[in-house]
Amino acid sequence: MVDLKTYEERMEKTIDILKKDFSGLRTGRASVSLLDPVSVEAYGSKVPLNQVSNISVPEARLITVQVWDETLVSSVENSIRNSELGLNPMSEGNLIRIPIPELSEERRKEIVKIASKYTEDSKIAIRNIRRDAMEKIKSSEKNKEISEDESFQYSDDVQNITDKLVEKIDLLFSEKEKDILKV
C-alpha cells in the first residue's frame, strides 16, 4: 500500500526548512534569527552561537550578544565577522553589539539571489520526494499490491500535492523578495 501522507509530510518539512533559511536572510531589520547560521569554536568543537550566549534585539537596527564565558568573546566576535552576513561586531566586555547597516540596492539584489537559490533547492527536494513516491507507486503496481487504476490515482494525487507545495514555495519566495527589496 502507498502512504501518501508520509510523502506529503516530507514535502512539508522541506517548506519548514525553507522558512528557517529565509528567516536567516537579512532584510535591514535586526532579528535574533539572523545569527542562527553562526557557529562558534568553543570547548574544542563548533557550537551554535545561542549555546554560548544570550542574543537579543534592543532596537530595530541593533543586535546584542551577551557571551556567558569571557574567554569566548573574541571567538564569538570573529565568528560573526567572518560569517557571510556582512556584519561588524564591536565588543564591550562580555557584551557584543552588532549594528545592522542599511542595505544597499546591490546587497539587496545579492540577498534575493540567495533566497532564489534556497527556493530552487527546496523545489529540487520536493521533486526528489515526488520521484520516490512515484517509484513506490510503480513498484506497488508491479508487485500487484495495487491495481493500474489505483496507480494512476496515486500518481495524480502525488502530482497534485507536489504542484500545491511548489506553488506555496513560489509564494513564500515572492513575499520574501518583496520584503528584501522594500526600502
C-alpha angles and dihedrals in degrees: 000000000000116000106206092178091069092054092045090051090051089051091049089053088056088057091049089053090049091052090051091049090049092050088060093056114098119240099176094272124099115250133171090226089060089081095047094104092053116104124187130212101238134155093353099310143065112266132176113265092242090063093063101034149025113250122202141164110223094169137019092257102034136075121190124201116198105200113209097205115052092209090063098054096096092043091052092046092050093046091054093045093048095047117101090250095096094230128149111209123198121199129214106181108301093345120089117195118204115191113204108224122215109266118246120225089250092052091048090055090049090052091049088054090053090049089049090053091050088050093051092047089054092050090050090051091051092048089051090053089048089052090052090050093048091050090051090050092049093048091047090052092046091051089050091243090126133022125248090254091052089048091055091046093050091046090052091048092050091049092049092050090048093049092048093051095044087053089051090051091051090051092050090050094050090050092049091046091053090048093050095046094045109107 
